[in-house]
Amino acid sequence: MKSDINSAAEVLFNARKSGVSVGKISEQFGVTSLNDAYAVAALNNHKRVSEGARIVGKKVGLTSHSVQQQLGVDQPDFGVLFDDMEYLDGDEVPCRRLLQPKIEGEVAFVVGRDLSQKKPSYAEFLASLAYALPALEIVDSAITNWQITLADTVADNASCGLYVLGHQPVAIGQLALAELGLQLDVNGQTLSVGSGAACLGHPLRAAYWLACQMAELGEGLKAGEIILSGALGPMVNIRAGDLIQARIGNLGSVSCKMV
């Protein structure tokens, strides 16, 4: 079956806008390769920008082995973060903006200076980062019941939903990031635990993977961009009324209320 990138993009865009999920676009439109899936995502990202949204960062997805097992995939992916996706610690987050939300605890990085469009060395990458923040990523899928292949989630902008950032930045040199422990509570009950090592072995390794992917595409990371480096433990289903708090070692805590 020949892939129909334009139709797949339109169906996903309308699903997000209407709040009604759709079947696998990999099956409906033959979008099975990663190149085609990223092409679908790019069409919808360009459409969002044309409508006034602003790109403020990137996310790395599928970095945790436990999340890969949950979704039946075996490698990371990436998506784009827009300005209207961002919330801050303690904010109320409207469920009406989401279809099938799940939540993860993550380490976020803020880029301090531009990276060129050439593949950076690890040292160049480290020198480009300003600091880290505790973060929650609210992932969401436009594919019914999260019945996704890797191509489906990539085409759906890596299942981006919304994200919540902690207030206090921390210098990355002061953190043993692989050793950070995650405790994610929903309504006072611990539902997900993990560590920095669950994120491709180290959150900085996941973020570096992203920097290299962007360079391959001729897109260097920009100063001020947020990098969500990936889940430290299993994702958890959430709904309106839930109070969520994540504690991420000495990086700090971050919370939100779903409304």
C-alpha positions in Angstrom: 0.0 0.0 0.0 1.4 3.4 -1.0 1.6 5.9 1.8 -0.8 8.8 1.8 1.1 11.4 3.9 -1.3 14.3 3.3 -4.4 12.4 4.2 -2.8 10.9 7.3 -1.8 14.4 8.4 -5.2 15.8 7.8 -6.9 13.0 9.8 -4.6 13.4 12.8 -4.9 17.2 12.7 -8.7 16.9 12.7 -8.6 14.3 15.5 -6.7 16.6 17.7 -8.9 19.5 16.9 -12.2 17.6 17.4 -11.1 15.5 20.4 -12.2 12.3 18.7 -9.5 9.6 18.3 -9.0 7.7 15.1 -7.7 4.3 14.1 -4.1 3.5 13.2 -2.9 5.8 10.4 -0.2 3.2 9.7 -3.0 0.9 8.6 -5.4 3.4 7.0 -2.8 5.3 5.0 0.2 3.0 4.7 2.4 5.2 6.8 4.8 2.6 8.1 8.3 4.0 7.6 9.9 6.4 10.0 10.6 8.9 7.2 6.9 9.0 6.2 5.8 9.2 9.8 8.1 12.2 10.5 6.8 13.8 7.2 3.2 13.5 8.5 4.2 15.2 11.8 6.1 17.9 9.9 3.0 18.8 7.9 0.9 19.3 11.0 3.7 21.1 12.8 4.0 23.6 9.9 0.2 24.0 10.0 0.3 24.8 13.7 3.0 27.4 13.1 1.0 28.9 10.2 -1.9 29.3 12.6 0.3 31.2 15.1 1.7 28.6 17.4 5.4 28.9 18.3 7.9 26.1 18.7 9.7 26.3 22.1 11.4 23.0 22.3 11.5 19.3 21.6 10.7 16.1 23.4 12.4 12.7 23.4 9.9 9.9 23.6 10.1 6.1 24.3 13.4 6.4 26.2 12.2 4.1 29.1 12.3 0.4 28.5 9.2 0.1 30.6 7.3 2.6 28.4 8.7 0.8 25.3 7.2 -2.4 26.6 3.9 -0.7 27.4 3.6 0.4 23.8 5.3 -2.4 22.0 8.1 -0.4 20.4 11.9 -0.7 20.6 13.5 2.7 19.9 13.2 6.4 20.9 11.5 9.1 18.9 11.1 12.9 19.1 8.4 15.5 18.8 7.9 19.3 18.8 6.8 21.3 21.8 4.6 24.4 21.2 4.2 27.4 23.5 0.6 26.6 24.3 1.6 23.2 25.7 3.5 24.7 28.7 2.2 24.8 32.3 4.2 25.5 35.5 4.4 23.8 38.9 1.1 24.0 40.7 -1.0 25.0 37.7 -4.4 23.6 36.8 -4.3 21.7 33.6 -7.5 21.3 31.5 -8.4 17.8 30.5 -10.5 19.1 27.7 -7.4 19.7 25.7 -6.5 16.0 25.8 -7.9 12.8 24.4 -6.4 9.9 26.3 -3.9 11.4 28.7 -1.1 9.6 30.6 1.6 11.2 32.7 5.3 10.7 33.1 8.0 12.2 35.4 11.0 13.5 33.5 14.1 15.7 33.6 13.8 18.8 31.4 16.9 20.7 30.1 17.0 24.3 28.9 19.4 25.1 26.0 21.6 28.0 27.0 23.2 28.7 23.6 22.6 27.7 20.0 24.0 24.5 18.7 25.1 24.6 15.1 23.6 22.4 12.4 26.6 20.1 12.5 26.6 17.0 14.8 27.9 18.2 18.1 30.5 16.4 20.2 29.2 15.4 23.6 31.3 18.2 25.2 29.9 20.8 22.8 26.4 19.5 23.6 27.1 19.8 27.4 28.5 23.3 27.0 25.2 24.3 25.3 23.0 23.5 28.2 22.0 26.0 30.8 20.3 23.9 33.5 17.8 21.2 34.4 14.3 21.3 35.7 11.9 18.7 37.1 9.1 18.1 34.7 5.8 16.2 34.1 5.0 15.3 30.5 1.3 14.6 29.8 1.5 12.3 26.8 -1.6 11.9 24.7 -2.5 9.9 21.6 -4.9 10.6 18.8 -4.9 6.9 18.0 -7.8 5.1 19.7 -6.9 3.1 22.9 -3.2 3.9 22.3 -3.1 1.0 19.8 0.0 2.4 18.2 3.0 1.3 16.2 6.2 3.4 16.2 5.1 5.0 13.0 1.7 6.0 14.5 3.2 7.7 17.5 5.9 9.5 15.4 3.3 10.7 13.0 1.2 12.0 15.9 4.1 14.3 17.0 5.5 11.6 19.3 2.2 11.5 21.2 2.8 15.0 22.5 0.1 16.5 24.8 1.2 19.1 27.4 4.0 19.5 29.9 4.6 21.0 33.3 7.9 22.6 34.4 9.2 23.0 38.0 10.2 26.5 39.1 13.7 26.1 40.3 16.6 25.6 37.7 19.5 23.4 38.8 23.0 23.4 37.3 23.5 20.0 35.6 27.0 19.6 37.0 25.6 19.5 40.5 23.4 16.4 39.7 24.1 12.7 39.4 21.3 12.5 36.8 21.5 8.7 36.3 21.0 8.2 40.0 18.0 10.4 40.5 15.0 8.5 41.8 11.5 9.2 40.6 8.3 8.9 42.7 5.2 9.9 40.9 2.0 10.2 43.0 -1.6 10.5 41.9 -4.0 11.7 44.6 -1.4 10.7 47.2 -0.9 7.2 45.9 2.5 6.3 44.4 1.8 4.8 41.0 5.2 5.1 39.2 8.7 4.8 40.4 11.9 4.9 38.4 15.3 6.5 38.0 17.4 8.6 35.7 19.1 5.4 34.5 15.8 4.3 33.0 16.1 7.1 30.4 18.4 5.6 27.8 20.8 5.0 30.7 21.2 8.7 31.5 18.9 11.7 30.8 21.8 13.6 29.2 22.4 10.6 26.8 18.7 10.9 25.7 19.0 14.7 25.2 22.3 14.2 23.3 20.5 11.7 21.0 18.0 14.4 20.2 20.7 17.0 19.5 22.4 14.6 17.0 19.0 13.8 15.4 18.3 17.5 14.9 21.8 18.0 13.4 21.1 15.2 10.9 18.0 17.0 9.9 19.9 20.3 9.6 18.2 21.8 12.6 20.4 22.9 15.5 18.9 23.3 18.9 18.3 27.0 19.9 19.0 29.0 23.0 16.0 29.0 25.3 14.5 25.7 23.9 13.2 23.1 26.3 14.2 19.5 26.0 12.0 16.9 27.6 14.5 14.0 27.9 12.0 11.2 28.4 10.3 9.1 31.1 12.1 7.9 34.2 9.4 5.3 34.9 6.1 3.8 33.6 3.5 6.2 32.4 0.2 6.5 34.3 -3.4 7.1 33.2 -4.9 10.3 34.5 -8.3 12.1 34.4 -10.0 15.2 35.6 -9.8 15.8 39.3 -6.4 14.1 39.7 -3.7 15.8 41.8 -0.2 14.8 40.5 3.1 15.2 42.1 6.5 14.0 41.0 9.6 14.0 43.2 12.8 13.6 41.2 15.7 13.2 43.7 17.6 16.4 44.5 16.3 18.0 41.3 13.1 18.8 43.2 9.4 18.3 42.8 6.7 19.4 40.3 2.9 19.1 40.5 -0.3 19.9 38.8 -4.1 19.5 39.1 -6.1 18.0 36.3 -9.4 19.9 35.9 
